[in-house]
């Protein structure tokens, strides 16, 4: 006889079977228009869309193109001395248009659990906040005249709203995904243990 034996796991044990956890969020997931850029044990990063669409971008490009054309004509025709005020005024309009377009870009939220900071980048500018002053993240339903929306907000210790992270139309997304995202943010920032 040989001493050969086979080890067969019991079908009733769940130790060796790795089933995916229900209600998790991973990097690359999309929840409506919100894109999860990074999701780890120490950091969650989200990209929420802005209000800048194709129509608004085209309207914003009009003063920029107009300014470039005015400067080109003035320099080509040697009329800069006579038209300098007009070109400078168009340049100011173009800069204002660029500023408004940049402020309408999407918002990137970065929750850093290691440093306990919250960074909110909109367009070209960003601001870092101390997350110790916040108490948590909350998902609430709000009703308008025709729809129900889900809002994910950051609240302070008194329960007052501090920041709105994103808003979703309730009919277009799954509430469990939003709750899983909120749970991931709470876990990273340590708000579930406080």
Residue pairs with C-beta under 8 A, 6 or more apart in sequence:
9 16
23 176
23 179
23 180
23 183
24 180
24 184
25 31
25 36
25 39
25 177
25 180
25 181
25 184
26 36
26 39
27 36
27 37
27 38
27 39
27 40
28 36
29 35
29 36
29 39
29 177
30 36
31 168
31 173
31 177
31 178
31 181
32 166
32 168
32 169
32 172
32 173
33 48
33 49
33 166
33 168
34 46
34 47
34 48
34 49
34 166
34 168
34 181
35 46
35 47
36 44
36 45
36 46
36 181
37 45
37 46
37 47
37 108
38 44
38 45
39 45
39 184
40 188
41 113
41 187
41 188
42 112
42 113
42 114
42 188
43 110
43 111
43 112
43 113
43 114
43 188
44 109
44 110
44 111
44 181
44 184
44 185
44 188
45 108
45 109
45 110
45 111
46 108
46 109
46 110
46 165
46 166
46 181
47 106
47 107
47 108
47 109
48 106
48 107
48 108
48 109
48 165
48 166
49 106
50 104
50 105
50 106
50 107
50 122
50 123
51 104
52 60
52 101
52 104
52 105
52 106
56 101
56 104
57 101
60 97
60 98
60 100
60 101
61 97
62 97
63 90
63 93
63 94
63 96
63 97
64 94
64 97
64 98
66 90
66 93
66 94
67 87
67 90
67 91
67 93
67 94
68 94
70 83
70 86
70 87
70 90
71 87
71 90
71 91
73 79
74 80
74 83
74 84
74 87
80 87
102 123
102 124
102 125
103 122
103 123
104 123
105 122
105 123
106 122
107 120
107 121
107 122
108 119
108 120
108 121
108 122
108 126
109 118
109 119
109 120
109 165
110 118
110 119
110 120
110 121
111 118
111 131
111 185
111 188
111 189
112 118
112 119
112 131
113 188
113 189
113 190
116 130
116 131
116 132
116 189
116 190
117 128
117 129
117 130
117 131
118 128
118 129
118 130
118 131
118 134
118 154
118 163
118 189
119 126
119 127
119 128
119 129
120 126
120 127
120 129
120 163
121 127
131 189
133 156
134 154
134 155
134 156
134 162
134 189
134 191
135 155
135 156
135 157
135 159
135 191
135 194
136 154
136 155
136 186
136 191
136 194
137 152
137 153
137 154
137 155
137 165
137 182
137 185
137 186
137 189
137 191
138 152
138 153
138 154
138 155
138 182
139 150
139 151
139 152
139 175
139 178
139 179
139 182
140 150
140 151
140 153
141 148
141 149
141 150
141 151
141 170
142 148
142 149
142 150
142 151
143 149
147 169
147 170
147 171
148 169
148 170
148 171
149 167
149 168
149 169
149 170
150 167
150 168
150 170
150 173
150 175
150 178
151 164
151 166
151 167
152 164
152 165
152 166
152 167
152 178
152 181
152 182
153 161
153 162
153 163
153 164
153 165
154 161
154 162
154 163
154 165
155 161
155 162
156 162
168 178
183 192
185 191
186 192
